[in-house]
Amino acid sequence: MRFQLIHFQNITVFRIQNCLDWPFSRLANAIVLRHVTKRRFRAS
């Protein structure tokens, strides 16, 4: 029973982190993509 409770808490925390991280990760991906494309253009 205790393990189930801990597991449930972990899932809840993970979901909350996912909801918070999602916009940040999208932003980070956009920044990384822009950075990579700039480098490619400079290299070619």
Distance bins in CASP14 RR format, pairs under 12 A and 6 or more apart:
PFRMAT RR
TARGET T0000
AUTHOR 0000-0000-0000
RMODE 2
METHOD distances of the structure
MODEL  1
1 7 0 0 0 0 0 1 0 0 0 0 0
1 8 0 0 0 0 0 1 0 0 0 0 0
2 8 0 0 0 0 0 1 0 0 0 0 0
2 9 0 0 0 0 0 1 0 0 0 0 0
3 9 0 0 0 0 0 1 0 0 0 0 0
3 10 0 0 0 0 0 1 0 0 0 0 0
4 10 0 0 0 0 0 1 0 0 0 0 0
4 11 0 0 0 0 0 1 0 0 0 0 0
5 11 0 0 0 0 0 1 0 0 0 0 0
5 12 0 0 0 0 0 1 0 0 0 0 0
6 12 0 0 0 0 0 1 0 0 0 0 0
6 13 0 0 0 0 0 1 0 0 0 0 0
7 13 0 0 0 0 0 1 0 0 0 0 0
7 14 0 0 0 0 0 1 0 0 0 0 0
8 14 0 0 0 0 0 1 0 0 0 0 0
8 15 0 0 0 0 0 1 0 0 0 0 0
9 15 0 0 0 0 0 1 0 0 0 0 0
9 16 0 0 0 0 0 1 0 0 0 0 0
10 16 0 0 0 0 0 1 0 0 0 0 0
10 17 0 0 0 0 0 1 0 0 0 0 0
11 17 0 0 0 0 0 1 0 0 0 0 0
11 18 0 0 0 0 0 1 0 0 0 0 0
12 18 0 0 0 0 0 1 0 0 0 0 0
12 19 0 0 0 0 0 1 0 0 0 0 0
13 19 0 0 0 0 0 1 0 0 0 0 0
13 20 0 0 0 0 0 1 0 0 0 0 0
13 21 0 0 0 0 0 1 0 0 0 0 0
14 20 0 0 0 0 0 1 0 0 0 0 0
14 21 0 0 0 0 1 0 0 0 0 0 0
15 21 0 0 0 0 0 1 0 0 0 0 0
15 22 0 0 0 0 0 1 0 0 0 0 0
16 22 0 0 0 0 0 1 0 0 0 0 0
17 24 0 0 0 0 0 1 0 0 0 0 0
17 25 0 0 0 0 0 1 0 0 0 0 0
18 24 0 0 0 0 0 1 0 0 0 0 0
18 25 0 0 0 0 1 0 0 0 0 0 0
19 25 0 0 0 0 0 1 0 0 0 0 0
20 26 0 0 0 0 0 1 0 0 0 0 0
21 27 0 0 0 0 0 1 0 0 0 0 0
21 28 0 0 0 0 1 0 0 0 0 0 0
21 29 0 0 0 0 0 1 0 0 0 0 0
22 28 0 0 0 0 0 1 0 0 0 0 0
22 29 0 0 0 0 0 1 0 0 0 0 0
23 29 0 0 0 0 0 1 0 0 0 0 0
23 30 0 0 0 0 0 1 0 0 0 0 0
24 30 0 0 0 0 0 1 0 0 0 0 0
24 31 0 0 0 0 0 1 0 0 0 0 0
25 31 0 0 0 0 0 1 0 0 0 0 0
25 32 0 0 0 0 0 1 0 0 0 0 0
26 32 0 0 0 0 0 1 0 0 0 0 0
26 33 0 0 0 0 0 1 0 0 0 0 0
27 33 0 0 0 0 0 1 0 0 0 0 0
27 34 0 0 0 0 0 1 0 0 0 0 0
28 34 0 0 0 0 0 1 0 0 0 0 0
28 35 0 0 0 0 0 1 0 0 0 0 0
29 35 0 0 0 0 0 1 0 0 0 0 0
29 36 0 0 0 0 0 1 0 0 0 0 0
30 36 0 0 0 0 0 1 0 0 0 0 0
30 37 0 0 0 0 0 1 0 0 0 0 0
31 37 0 0 0 0 0 1 0 0 0 0 0
31 38 0 0 0 0 0 1 0 0 0 0 0
32 38 0 0 0 0 0 1 0 0 0 0 0
32 39 0 0 0 0 0 1 0 0 0 0 0
33 39 0 0 0 0 0 1 0 0 0 0 0
33 40 0 0 0 0 0 1 0 0 0 0 0
34 40 0 0 0 0 0 1 0 0 0 0 0
34 41 0 0 0 0 0 1 0 0 0 0 0
35 41 0 0 0 0 0 1 0 0 0 0 0
35 42 0 0 0 0 0 1 0 0 0 0 0
36 42 0 0 0 0 0 1 0 0 0 0 0
36 43 0 0 0 0 0 1 0 0 0 0 0
37 43 0 0 0 0 0 1 0 0 0 0 0
37 44 0 0 0 0 0 1 0 0 0 0 0
38 44 0 0 0 0 0 1 0 0 0 0 0
END
